[in-house]
Amino acid sequence: MADIKIEIDGQIVNAKAGETLIAVTDREGISVPRFCYHKKLSTSASCRMCLVDIEGTPKPQTSCSTPVSDGMKIHTQNEKAIASQKAVMEFLLINHPLDCPICDQGGECELQDVAVEYGSDVSRFSEGKRVVAVSDIGPLIQTDMTRCIHCTRCVRFGSEIAGMMEMGGTGRGEDLKIEPFLAQGITSELSGNMIDVCPVGALTSKPFRYELRSWQMASVDSIARHDLTGSNIYAQTYKGQVKRVVSGDNDSVNETWISDRDRFSYEGLSHENRLLAPQIKVAGQWKEVEWDVALDFAIKGLNKNVLNNRKAHQLGGLASNTATTEEFYLMQKLLREVGCENIDYRLNVNNLEQAIHLDSTLKLEDLEQVDQALVIGANLRLEQPMINHRLRKAQLAGAQISAINVKAFDYNHTTNHTTVAPQEIAAVLAGILKTILEKKSVEIPAYLSAIKPNKLSLDLAEKLLNANRSVLILGEHIVNNAQAAGIAQLVAAIAKQIKADTLNVSMTANALGAQHAHFVPSGAGMNVNKMLQADMRAFLLLDIYPEYDFHHSNSAIEALSKEDVFVVSLNSFSNDLVSQYSDVLLPMASMYETSGTHVNINGDIQSFAAVVKAPEEAKPAWKILKVLADLLELPGFHYENSSQVSSELTHQSAHEYNQDVTLELNTKSTTIETIWTHSAYHSDVLLRHAKSLSMSKIGQTNFASMSASTAKELSLEEGGCYLGVPVDITPSVAERCVFVSSNQATKSGGVS
């Protein structure tokens, strides 16, 4: 678009032909009131508050829907514009209740702010006000729709961003109401953004209801750490407690939106189950002690069991993937300084000989530019909601999305989906690769010689070959596939042949930070599964809860519970199984309570400060690890703050993997495969303790889905249980597999 010049309130400004007037005034810092306009939503021009006077037009025009043209002269503050804006304000206030003293939006209400300048202190309206009954739309959003001014921001958000038009207008005239279409209320994983876009107090946070006023809280920049996006957020605090979380703006990461789990997980911080004091086990009984006693007990136990006997090879270090990069770095540094290489964070992987290694080569904002996407083994909408949001934007712009999954998930965008059994995914990808190589007249490698591409492989290969810019997205359902590493290699090979990008979303939380910190075994070091089978004498564990975190949960509990194994556990929450096998419990800070960095899928190393102090005796894990190293008299741990650890980390290159697995494409498995996933709101310990999220429809997810023939083979019926999870018989699941999405502890078929 060409540059033009327009005049606003006597000031000459540059603009682009065709852009809206309100976009120009915002960029130039010129104040124009508005309610329905939002920079990330379509224009509705329904509130009429942004009326301005344009020379040459007989009536005031809405600046949100008026495109600028060269030579245009606009007045935003003359008598005509002000009179129009005040008239609109008077109409908007006709039915609005005078309940500002009890409204949670008070102090950050757009209507309140605009009414100060454009409202009148006397109302000419004497009839009774319209009243709308309060409706329950779920545990996350509180409704007071009598306050609604029909700006339709929430409706447009649902339709345009969330991809689920759950709110809409019913009735006409004075009976018009904005409400959910379905009795089940709002179920979107992005629903909390409706709270942010609502300009009045019609939609507010239910967990935050009647807590505080906005001006009473301090607001601190932070990073959400539940997935690979690392959304930018503001954590709002009062007297040392996180009271609310709202979205920050970062167009290259999360734009201005955040997922519900990023918004409401803070509730878990105040759960009664927090571990608040150091404890040691004496004669089988737990005893609360001072920090120096607990640390001394831990050091003596480690020295006695492994270090004094030079048996560091019988010491293991395991950490949750939600740890900060600094925690990963300090823990591996401590372990390697004492001669231990048994280090791992990949607790949920069945077979680490088949671990996935695939680089992500596409930035989040560039995902919107693709014209062809192939999703393999992922329910992105719930597992990586902000990545799914970008992919949906690409689809709305014309991109074709194909997916091969074991189940047809509830997508919020148009997707060409095919259900494929886990045992067949490698063969499908091999067929795609062979077809591409044949089309390009490239020599076919020996391992593909016996492959006969089926119709699905041929169709997908054709789509990828015809695309200008494509991406292959590998998801977390492939993690425990018997041919996981081979599938990753096939994805990389396909991408190389067609010059496509890849996104590896098989890992989550801060798994990329763990790799950056080299929190993996090297040399003769053992991975987590080998540690569980070996003759170990001691473990150092960081925020691990075995019934949720380990794929082999029974083996883990058994290995950690041996009488001659000394276990030091750093945990943020109390847990019966952790107490069963641990000898020392050291209370650590949870999310929002520690500083550090998170590495997102862009490769951005995003830093964050502690938003609040950890409760009672809990301490940041990096400090605990630093003191343990000092007590062990290890060199190089003279850190005063986590930023010094971060600085040391910047000089370290990311861990590189060299893996070349042999693909067994002709071997047909006859086993019924189980894919076990945690529901979206139970994927880490803080989420599991967030009450409102657990009460939501997504939080209540707990089913084992299978086809009728698979259920018959397993002698199961609808309403029965599979591995403790209710059976859901549905044609949406591929044959010979069971897809489990559970809010309960892991009981995967791979558990031993």
Secondary structure, 3 states (H helix, E strand, C coil): CCEEEEEECCEEEEEECCCEHHHHHHHHCCCCCCCCCCCCCCCCCCCCCCEEEECCCCCCEECCCCECCCCCEEECCCHHHHHHHHHHHHHHCCCCCCCHHHCCCCCCCHHHHHHHHHCCCCCCCCCCCCCCCCCCCCCCEEECHHHCCCCCHHHHHHHHHHCCCCEEEECCHHHCEEEECCCCCCCCCCCCHHHHHCCCCCEEECCCCCCCCHHHCEEEEEECCCCCCCCEEEEEEECCEEEEEEECCECCCCECCCCHHHHHHHHHHHCCCECCCCEEEECCEEEECCHHHHHHHHHHHHHHHHHCCCCHHHEEEEECCCCCHHHHHHHHHHHHHCCCCCEECCCCCCCHHHCCCCCCCCCCHHHHHCCEEEEECCCHHHHCHHHHHHHHHHHHCCCEEEEEECECCCCCCCCEEEECCHHHHHHHHHHHHHHHHHHCCCCCCHHHCCCCCCHHHHHHHHHHHHCCCEEEEEEHHHCCCCCHHHHHHHHHHHHHHHCCEEEEECCCCCHHHHHHCCCCCCCCCCCHHHHHHCCCCEEEEECCCHHHHCCCHHHHHHHHCCCCCEEEEEECECCHHHHHHCCEEEEECCCCCCCEEEECCCCCEEEECCCCCCCCCCECHHHHHHHHHHHCCCCCCCCCCHHHHHHHHCCCCCCCCCCCCCCCCCCCCCCCEEEEEECHHHCCHHHHCCHHHHHCCCCCCCEEEECHHHHHHCCCCCCCEECCEEEEECCCECCCEEEEEECCCCCCCCCC
